[in-house]
């Protein structure tokens, strides 16, 4: 049995990375995932296992973080650190599962994949510490598929990778599959990948000063020391300590898929109303939540969103947009049940609290955060949190700060040949998802548009945070809301 402390030490975990190592240790947050459906070229004849293992060998060699594991997860900064596995046995982290149903059509949800996502988001990376990587790849095959397509679902510890890294991984895997060939070694040797010797990329704190003004710091400290409850604000159930394997610790997943034509319509409609798809969706979601709450008890919700800091970072000789790492912050926007002005909307039902004016206000919140260039970000505040474990555990029993979170990766873009022709590998449906967060928002919505042009929303929540019946109503209301705004003639 490998002694993890004997592994090569690489570097200490940054403060943002430690934020995730502590959560993983406490079972507060297990992993983030990205799934994509691959279509092989007509000339492909190699066994799928051989192709996947050969491609992963290239990906691991390129991205050294994939052979690193965080140790001392139960400790506060600066004690947690990354260590390098000497090699990776792909048989310990790649699983092949056979589908029982056909791949979904344009705009249809993949119920079977939802079940797999829910199961995988409940699995952490504590088993076999020091012998396997902190990521898994599940290959969901469809033996009856005419084109040989399959879905590759990648799950990774959040200290290694952010949401955008999921797209980076799939682009790298696609590129590796394009050039994959049969190995000359035995099957057993083919499964063992020697770890690269290249150093890890630096944490975000080494790439950006993340400046904090005294006024902003004072605001945050005052809010922490003297929290003021917001009247009639819904944020789901109070923060509850996870009790695996009970249902309160199980992640629930429900996806909502827009067809290629609906996605294109939503993009055009958002632009015509001087906002973005992300801002429009967040406003629809807020309205959908309010539409399903007792108006006498709740008239406000608070939404937050993940914000990539990659555009603010520079890595000498490398494209930070094509690297796997954790370089994110967030923004927050409040919503109210206050009716919109008649001039701005004529919606009702699930969209009673929706207006394009509100969607523009959300875009302005995002724009302000982006314009800050990393200044006064919540990530910068982590340097003032000396005990992250206490930071999380003391919140047990307290109300959540946010009602829901939206994380949008935009569109999965493939450079080069744009996947044209029959003799290249292609990516279709793509789904971005994450586990339920014990101390996070009531529920999360992870958004991405794949190579098939379908926009996917993956709703994730814990039973202890939101009742399944309410989430079912919210998802249906979001669908109704999107359908309704798309009926408006531009």
C-alpha positions in Angstrom: 0.0 0.0 0.0 1.4 3.4 -1.0 2.2 5.9 1.7 0.9 9.2 0.3 3.5 11.2 2.2 6.2 9.4 0.2 5.0 10.9 -3.1 6.9 13.7 -4.7 5.8 17.1 -3.3 5.1 19.6 -6.1 3.8 22.8 -4.5 1.4 24.0 -1.8 -2.2 24.5 -2.7 -3.3 28.1 -3.2 -5.9 29.6 -1.0 -8.7 29.1 -3.6 -7.5 25.5 -4.1 -7.5 25.0 -0.3 -11.1 26.3 -0.2 -12.0 23.1 -2.2 -9.7 20.7 -0.4 -11.4 21.6 2.9 -14.9 21.2 1.4 -13.9 17.8 0.0 -12.5 16.7 3.3 -15.8 17.8 5.1 -18.0 16.1 2.4 -19.4 19.6 1.6 -18.5 19.4 -2.1 -17.3 16.4 -4.0 -16.7 17.2 -7.7 -17.5 19.1 -10.9 -18.3 17.3 -14.1 -18.5 17.7 -17.9 -20.0 15.1 -20.2 -19.7 15.2 -24.0 -21.0 12.8 -26.7 -18.3 11.7 -29.2 -18.8 10.5 -32.8 -15.9 8.5 -34.3 -15.0 8.8 -38.0 -16.4 6.2 -40.3 -12.9 4.7 -40.8 -12.4 4.1 -37.1 -11.7 0.4 -36.4 -9.8 0.3 -33.1 -11.5 -1.0 -30.0 -12.9 1.8 -27.9 -10.9 1.0 -24.8 -7.7 1.1 -26.8 -8.6 4.5 -28.3 -9.6 6.0 -25.0 -6.5 4.8 -23.2 -4.2 6.0 -26.0 -5.9 9.4 -26.1 -5.8 9.8 -22.3 -2.0 9.1 -22.4 -1.6 12.2 -24.5 -3.9 14.3 -22.4 -2.2 13.4 -19.1 1.2 14.1 -20.6 0.0 17.6 -21.7 -1.7 18.5 -18.5 0.5 17.7 -15.5 -2.3 18.6 -13.0 -4.0 15.4 -13.9 -1.3 13.3 -12.2 -1.3 15.5 -9.1 -3.4 14.9 -5.9 -3.9 17.2 -3.0 -2.8 16.0 0.4 -3.4 17.2 3.9 -6.9 18.1 2.9 -8.0 18.4 6.6 -5.5 21.2 7.2 -5.7 25.0 6.6 -3.5 27.0 4.3 -0.5 26.7 3.9 -0.4 23.0 4.9 -2.3 21.3 2.0 -0.1 20.5 -1.0 0.0 18.8 -4.3 1.9 15.5 -4.7 2.6 13.7 -7.9 1.6 10.1 -8.6 4.5 8.3 -10.2 2.1 6.8 -12.7 -1.6 6.4 -13.3 -3.3 3.1 -13.9 -6.2 4.0 -16.1 -8.1 1.0 -15.0 -8.6 2.7 -11.6 -10.1 5.9 -13.0 -11.8 4.9 -16.3 -15.1 3.1 -16.3 -17.1 1.7 -19.2 -20.9 1.5 -18.8 -23.4 0.3 -21.4 -26.5 2.5 -22.1 -29.9 0.9 -21.7 -31.6 3.6 -23.8 -30.9 5.4 -27.0 -29.1 8.7 -27.2 -31.6 11.6 -27.0 -32.7 13.6 -30.0 -32.5 17.3 -30.6 -33.8 19.2 -27.6 -34.5 16.0 -25.6 -33.2 15.4 -22.1 -31.0 12.4 -21.4 -32.6 10.8 -18.3 -30.2 7.9 -18.2 -27.2 10.3 -18.1 -29.0 12.3 -15.3 -29.0 9.2 -13.2 -25.3 8.6 -13.9 -24.4 12.2 -13.1 -26.3 12.0 -9.8 -24.4 8.9 -8.8 -21.0 10.2 -9.8 -21.5 13.5 -8.1 -21.9 11.6 -4.8 -18.5 9.9 -5.1 -15.5 11.7 -3.7 -11.8 10.9 -4.2 -10.8 9.6 -0.8 -10.7 5.9 -1.6 -7.2 4.5 -2.4 -5.5 7.8 -1.5 -2.1 7.9 -3.1 -2.9 5.2 -5.7 -5.3 6.9 -8.1 -5.9 10.4 -9.5 -8.5 12.8 -8.3 -10.5 12.5 -11.5 -12.6 9.8 -13.2 -13.8 9.3 -16.7 -17.0 7.3 -17.3 -17.6 6.1 -20.9 -21.3 5.5 -21.5 -21.5 3.3 -24.6 -24.4 2.6 -26.9 -23.8 -0.8 -28.6 -26.8 -0.3 -30.9 -25.7 3.2 -32.1 -25.2 3.2 -35.9 -22.3 5.7 -35.7 -20.5 4.2 -32.7 -21.1 7.3 -30.6 -20.5 7.3 -26.9 -20.6 9.8 -24.0 -17.5 10.6 -22.0 -18.3 12.0 -18.6 -15.3 13.6 -16.7 -15.5 14.2 -13.0 -12.8 16.0 -11.2 -11.9 17.4 -7.7 -12.5 21.2 -7.7 -9.0 22.0 -6.4 -7.6 20.6 -9.7 -10.1 22.1 -12.2 -12.8 24.7 -12.6 -15.8 24.4 -15.0 -14.0 25.9 -18.0 -11.3 23.2 -17.5 -14.0 20.6 -18.4 -14.2 22.1 -21.9 -10.4 22.2 -22.0 -10.3 18.5 -21.1 -12.8 17.5 -23.8 -11.0 19.6 -26.5 -7.7 17.9 -25.5 -9.4 14.4 -25.5 -10.9 15.1 -29.0 -7.6 16.3 -30.4 -5.9 13.2 -28.9 -8.5 10.9 -30.4 -7.9 12.4 -33.9 -4.4 11.1 -33.8 -4.8 8.0 -31.6 -3.3 4.8 -32.9 -3.0 1.2 -31.7 -0.3 0.7 -29.0 2.6 -1.6 -29.6 2.6 -2.8 -25.9 0.4 -5.2 -24.1 -3.1 -4.3 -22.7 -1.7 -4.1 -19.2 1.2 -1.8 -20.1 -1.2 0.3 -22.2 -3.2 1.0 -19.1 -0.2 2.4 -17.1 0.7 6.0 -17.9 3.9 7.5 -16.5 3.3 10.9 -15.0 5.0 13.9 -16.7 7.8 15.7 -14.9 6.6 19.1 -15.9 5.9 21.5 -13.0 2.3 22.5 -12.1 0.9 25.8 -13.2 0.8 28.4 -10.4 -2.3 29.0 -8.3 -4.4 32.1 -9.1 -2.9 34.0 -6.1 0.5 33.8 -7.9 -0.8 35.1 -11.2 -2.9 38.0 -9.9 -2.6 40.3 -6.9 -6.4 40.2 -6.3 -6.4 43.6 -4.6 -8.9 44.4 -1.9 -9.9 48.0 -0.9 -10.3 48.8 2.7 -13.9 49.9 2.2 -14.8 46.5 0.5 -13.0 44.6 3.3 -14.8 46.6 5.9 -18.2 45.9 4.2 -17.5 42.2 4.2 -16.2 42.0 7.7 -19.2 43.9 9.0 -21.6 41.5 7.2 -19.7 38.5 8.6 -19.7 39.9 12.2 -23.2 41.4 12.2 -25.3 39.6 9.6 -28.6 41.2 8.9 -31.3 38.8 7.7 -33.1 40.0 4.6 -36.9 40.0 5.1 -38.8 37.5 2.9 -35.6 36.2 1.2 -35.8 32.5 0.1 -32.5 30.6 0.1 -33.7 27.0 0.6 -33.3 25.0 3.8 -30.7 25.8 6.4 -27.1 24.5 6.0 -27.1 20.9 7.3 -24.1 18.7 8.0 -23.9 15.8 5.4 -24.7 12.4 6.7 -23.7 9.9 4.0 -25.2 7.8 2.7 -28.6 9.4 3.7 -30.5 11.3 1.1 -29.6 14.7 2.6 -26.1 14.2 1.1 -27.2 12.9 -2.3 -27.0 15.2 -5.3 -30.2 15.4 -7.4 -29.7 16.2 -11.1 -32.4 17.4 -13.6 -31.5 18.7 -17.0 -33.3 21.1 -19.3 -32.3 21.0 -22.9 -33.0 23.6 -25.6 -33.0 22.4 -29.2 -30.6 23.9 -31.7 -33.2 26.3 -33.1 -34.4 27.3 -29.6 -30.8 28.0 -28.6 -30.2 30.2 -31.6 -33.4 32.0 -31.0 -32.5 32.7 -27.4 -29.1 34.0 -28.4 -30.6 36.4 -30.9 -33.4 37.5 -28.6 -30.9 38.2 -25.8 -28.8 40.3 -28.1 -31.8 42.2 -29.5 -32.7 43.1 -25.9 -29.1 44.2 -25.2 -28.3 41.5 -22.7 -26.7 38.0 -22.7 -28.0 34.5 -22.6 -26.6 34.0 -19.1 -28.3 37.1 -17.7 -31.6 36.2 -19.4 -31.5 32.7 -18.0 -30.7 33.9 -14.5 -33.6 36.3 -14.6 -35.9 33.5 -15.9 -34.8 31.2 -13.1 -35.3 33.9 -10.5 -38.8 34.5 -11.8 -39.5 30.7 -11.9 -38.5 30.3 -8.3 -40.6 33.2 -7.1 -43.6 31.9 -9.1 -43.5 28.7 -7.0 -43.1 30.3 -3.6 -45.8 31.6 -1.2 -45.9 35.3 -1.9 -46.9 36.0 1.7 -43.6 34.4 2.9 -41.1 35.1 0.2 -40.7 38.0 -2.3 -36.9 38.0 -2.8 -34.3 35.6 -4.1 -30.5 36.1 -4.5 -28.6 34.7 -7.4 -24.9 34.4 -7.8 -22.7 33.3 -10.7 -19.3 32.0 -11.4 -16.9 34.3 -13.2 -13.8 33.1 -15.0 -10.7 35.2 -14.2 -8.8 33.7 -17.1 -9.0 36.8 -19.3 -7.2 38.7 -16.5 -4.3 36.2 -16.3 -1.1 35.7 -18.2 1.0 32.5 -18.5 4.2 33.1 -20.3 4.3 31.0 -23.5 0.9 29.4 -22.8 -2.7 30.0 -23.6 -4.5 30.2 -20.2 -7.7 29.4 -22.0 -6.4 26.0 -22.9 -5.1 25.0 -19.4 -6.7 23.0 -16.6 -6.7 24.9 -13.3 -8.9 26.8 -10.9 -9.1 30.5 -11.8 -12.6 31.7 -10.9 -14.5 34.3 -8.9 -18.2 35.1 -8.6 -20.8 37.9 -8.8 -24.1 38.4 -7.0 -27.4 39.9 -8.1 -30.6 40.2 -6.1 -34.1 39.7 -7.5 -37.5 40.9 -6.2 -41.1 39.9 -6.8 -41.9 43.6 -7.5 -43.8 43.7 -10.8 -42.1 44.9 -13.9 -43.3 48.0 -15.7 -46.0 47.4 -18.3 -43.8 48.9 -20.9 -41.1 46.3 -20.4 -43.0 43.1 -20.2 -46.4 41.5 -20.9 -45.5 38.2 -19.3 -47.3 36.3 -16.6 -47.2 32.9 -14.8 -43.7 31.6 -14.5 -42.4 35.0 -16.0 -44.5 37.2 -13.7 -41.2 38.6 -12.3 -39.3 38.6 -15.5 -38.5 41.6 -17.7 -35.7 42.3 -20.2 -35.0 45.4 -18.1 -34.1 43.0 -15.2 -32.0 40.9 -17.6 -30.1 44.0 -18.6 -29.5 44.8 -14.9 -28.0 41.3 -14.4 -25.7 41.9 -17.4 -24.6 45.2 -15.8 -23.7 43.4 -12.6 -21.6 40.9 -14.5 -20.0 43.7 -16.5 -19.1 45.6 -13.4 -17.4 42.5 -11.9 -15.5 41.9 -15.1 -14.4 45.6 -15.3 -13.0 45.3 -11.8 -10.2 43.1 -13.3 -10.1 40.9 -10.2 -10.2 43.8 -7.7 -12.5 43.3 -4.7 -13.3 39.8 -5.6 -14.4 37.2 -3.1 -11.4 35.1 -3.9 -9.1 37.9 -2.7 -10.9 37.8 0.6 -9.6 34.3 1.3 -6.3 35.7 2.6 -8.2 36.9 5.7 -9.7 33.5 6.5 -7.2 31.7 8.7 -9.4 28.7 9.5 -11.4 27.6 6.5 -12.6 24.4 8.3 -14.2 26.5 11.0 -15.5 28.9 8.4 -17.6 26.1 7.0 -18.6 24.1 10.1 -19.8 27.2 12.0 -22.3 27.7 9.3 -24.1 24.5 10.0 -27.7 25.3 11.1 -27.5 28.8 9.6 -29.4 30.2 6.6 -27.7 30.1 3.2 -26.6 33.4 1.6 -27.8 32.7 -1.9 -30.9 31.2 -3.4 -29.3 29.7 -6.5 -26.1 29.8 -8.5 -25.6 29.9 -12.2 -22.4 28.8 -13.9 -22.3 29.3 -17.6 -19.4 28.0 -19.8 -20.8 29.5 -23.0 -20.3 27.4 -26.1 -17.9 24.5 -26.6 -15.7 25.8 -29.4 -13.5 23.4 -31.4 -10.6 25.1 -33.2 -9.2 24.0 -36.5 -11.3 21.9 -38.8 -14.5 22.6 -36.8 -15.2 18.9 -36.9 -16.2 18.9 -40.6 -16.2 15.8 -42.8 -16.8 12.1 -42.1 -13.1 11.2 -41.3 -12.7 13.3 -38.1 -13.9 12.8 -34.6 -16.8 15.1 -33.6 -18.4 16.2 -30.3 -22.1 16.7 -30.0 -24.2 17.0 -26.9 -22.4 18.5 -23.9 -23.5 18.8 -20.3 -21.8 20.7 -17.5 -22.9 19.7 -14.0 -21.7 19.9 -10.4 -22.5 18.2 -7.1 -24.9 19.7 -4.6 -23.1 22.2 -2.3 -23.7 21.7 1.5 -22.9 25.3 2.4 -23.6 26.9 -1.0 -26.8 28.2 -2.7 -30.0 26.3 -2.4 -29.5 24.9 -5.9 -27.1 25.3 -8.8 -27.7 25.6 -12.6 -24.8 24.7 -14.8 -25.1 25.8 -18.4 -23.2 25.0 -21.6 -23.9 24.7 -25.4 -22.4 21.7 -27.1 -21.3 20.8 -30.6 -24.9 19.9 -31.5 -26.0 23.5 -30.8 -28.2 22.4 -27.9 -28.0 24.5 -24.7 -28.1 22.4 -21.6 -29.0 23.4 -18.1 -28.2 21.0 -15.3 -30.0 21.7 -12.1 -28.3 20.2 -9.0 -29.4 20.3 -5.4 -29.3 18.4 -2.1 -32.5 17.0 -0.5 -31.6 18.9 2.7 -31.5 22.2 0.8 -34.6 22.0 -1.5 -37.5 19.6 -1.7 -37.6 17.6 -4.8 -41.2 18.6 -5.5 -40.3 22.3 -5.4 -37.3 21.7 -7.7 -39.5 19.8 -10.1 -41.9 22.8 -10.3 -39.0 25.2 -10.7 -37.5 23.3 -13.6 -40.9 23.0 -15.3 -41.5 26.8 -14.8 -38.0 27.6 -16.3 -39.0 25.6 -19.4 -42.3 27.3 -19.6 -40.6 30.7 -19.2 -38.0 30.1 -21.9 -40.7 28.7 -24.3 -42.8 31.8 -23.6 -40.1 34.4 -24.3 -39.2 32.6 -27.5 -42.7 33.1 -28.8 -42.3 36.8 -28.8 -41.7 38.3 -32.2 -38.4 40.2 -32.3 
